Amino acid sequence: MDEWYRSFVDPGFRYVFSQGPARVRCRQDALRDGLNCVALAHLAIRDLFGYALPASFQSVELFGDARHFEPVPELADLRAGDLVWLGVAEPRVPLDEFVPRYQGDELLNFRDFPVNHVAVHTGTRAAGDHLMLHASPVDGTNALWPLHRFRDYPRYRQIYAVRRLRRELQRRPAQ
């Protein structure tokens, strides 16, 4: 089995919160300037499926995007490239009450958004658990974690959604 995600596990990738998909358009940008979890999700979708998501899709936009993504109803159905959205179990503002406030492209009330992180399913399992690729502020670089490890961190304790790029947008099958 081709382990596509191994090319993203490189200490040359640094986690930088401000380096989202609008700034990180390719692997070279990420290696030079760092990246955040949403930028990594964009790069992984492009590598796996040959599809470039709109660069303007930051965390809130990508999380709520039903035009490009469809829900994955069961964790048992996870496949390579599926996005797992994680966040706090007891948010300040419940997800259904969150209203984003922007100044230009900057989300001003990001700290109120209950969903704090996105990880990409690698398509493999390790010790019986789903192996996830993510840009990790804990590790300071891209990392592979079993899904259960996210529960150890209050910011990632709750799974809010699992989404898959719509089949009709996939230009090539996941490796």
C-alpha positions in Angstrom: 0.0 0.0 0.0 1.3 3.4 -0.9 1.8 5.5 2.2 1.1 8.9 0.6 1.2 10.7 3.9 4.8 9.8 4.7 6.0 12.7 2.5 4.2 15.1 4.9 5.9 13.7 8.0 9.1 15.8 7.8 10.5 18.0 10.5 11.0 20.6 7.8 7.3 21.3 8.1 6.8 23.7 11.0 3.4 24.5 12.6 2.6 28.2 12.2 -0.9 29.2 13.2 -1.1 32.1 10.7 0.1 30.1 7.7 -3.3 29.0 6.3 -4.3 28.0 2.8 -4.3 31.5 1.4 -0.6 31.8 2.2 0.4 28.2 1.7 -0.4 27.2 -1.9 2.1 24.4 -2.3 4.5 22.1 -0.5 7.4 24.5 -1.0 5.5 27.4 0.7 4.8 25.1 3.6 8.5 24.0 4.0 9.7 27.6 3.7 7.1 29.4 5.9 5.3 26.7 7.9 1.6 25.7 7.8 -1.4 25.2 9.9 -3.8 22.3 10.0 -6.2 23.7 7.4 -3.4 24.4 5.0 -2.2 20.8 5.5 -5.7 19.6 4.7 -5.7 21.6 1.5 -2.4 20.1 0.4 -3.4 16.6 1.3 -6.6 16.8 -0.7 -4.7 18.1 -3.7 -2.1 15.4 -3.4 -4.6 12.6 -3.0 -7.3 13.6 -5.3 -5.8 16.2 -7.7 -8.4 18.8 -6.5 -7.5 22.3 -5.3 -9.9 23.7 -2.8 -10.5 27.4 -2.8 -7.7 29.2 -1.0 -10.2 31.4 0.8 -11.5 28.4 2.7 -10.1 28.8 6.1 -11.2 26.8 9.1 -14.8 28.0 9.4 -15.4 27.9 5.6 -13.9 24.5 5.1 -15.7 23.0 8.1 -19.1 24.1 6.8 -18.5 23.4 3.1 -21.2 21.1 1.8 -20.5 21.9 -1.9 -17.1 20.1 -1.8 -17.6 17.7 1.1 -20.2 15.2 2.2 -20.5 13.7 5.7 -19.0 10.3 6.6 -21.6 8.9 9.0 -19.5 6.3 10.8 -15.9 6.4 12.0 -15.6 2.8 10.8 -16.1 4.1 7.3 -13.0 6.4 7.3 -10.9 6.4 4.1 -7.7 8.1 3.1 -8.2 11.8 2.7 -11.3 12.1 5.0 -11.2 15.2 7.2 -11.8 14.7 11.0 -12.8 18.0 12.7 -12.0 18.2 16.4 -12.6 20.8 19.1 -13.6 21.5 22.7 -16.2 19.4 24.5 -17.6 22.4 26.4 -17.4 25.4 24.1 -18.0 29.0 25.1 -20.4 29.3 22.2 -22.2 26.2 21.0 -21.5 25.4 17.3 -25.1 26.0 16.2 -24.9 29.5 17.8 -21.5 30.5 16.4 -21.6 33.5 14.1 -18.3 34.3 12.5 -17.1 38.0 12.6 -14.5 39.0 10.0 -12.2 41.9 9.4 -11.1 41.4 5.8 -10.2 37.8 5.6 -9.3 37.5 9.3 -11.8 35.7 11.6 -12.0 37.9 14.7 -13.8 35.5 17.0 -11.8 32.3 16.2 -11.5 31.5 19.9 -15.3 31.2 20.2 -15.4 28.7 17.3 -15.7 25.3 19.1 -13.9 23.5 16.2 -10.2 24.0 16.7 -8.5 21.5 14.5 -8.6 19.3 11.5 -6.8 16.0 10.9 -6.5 13.9 7.7 -7.1 10.2 7.8 -4.2 8.4 6.3 -6.2 5.4 5.2 -4.4 3.1 7.6 -4.8 1.9 11.1 -2.2 1.6 13.9 -2.8 -0.7 16.8 -6.4 -0.9 15.9 -7.0 2.9 15.7 -7.3 5.3 12.8 -4.0 6.9 12.0 -4.3 10.7 11.4 -2.0 13.2 9.8 -2.1 16.7 11.2 -0.2 19.9 11.5 0.5 19.7 15.3 1.0 22.7 17.5 1.9 20.1 20.2 4.7 18.6 18.2 5.5 21.8 16.3 5.5 20.0 13.0 3.3 17.6 11.0 2.6 14.4 13.0 0.9 11.1 12.8 -1.4 10.4 15.8 -3.9 7.6 16.4 -7.3 9.1 16.6 -7.7 8.3 20.3 -4.7 10.5 21.2 -6.6 13.7 20.4 -8.9 13.1 23.4 -5.8 13.7 25.7 -6.0 17.4 24.8 -8.9 19.6 25.8 -8.8 21.6 22.6 -9.3 18.4 20.5 -11.5 16.2 22.8 -14.7 16.3 20.8 -15.1 15.0 17.2 -17.4 17.6 15.5 -17.6 16.1 12.0 -16.0 13.7 9.5 -16.2 14.8 5.9 -15.1 13.4 2.6 -14.4 15.2 -0.7 -17.3 14.5 -3.0 -16.6 11.7 -5.5 -17.4 13.8 -8.5 -14.6 16.2 -7.5 -11.9 13.5 -7.1 -9.8 13.6 -10.2 -7.9 10.5 -9.1 -8.5 7.8 -6.5 -6.9 8.1 -3.1 -3.6 6.2 -3.1 
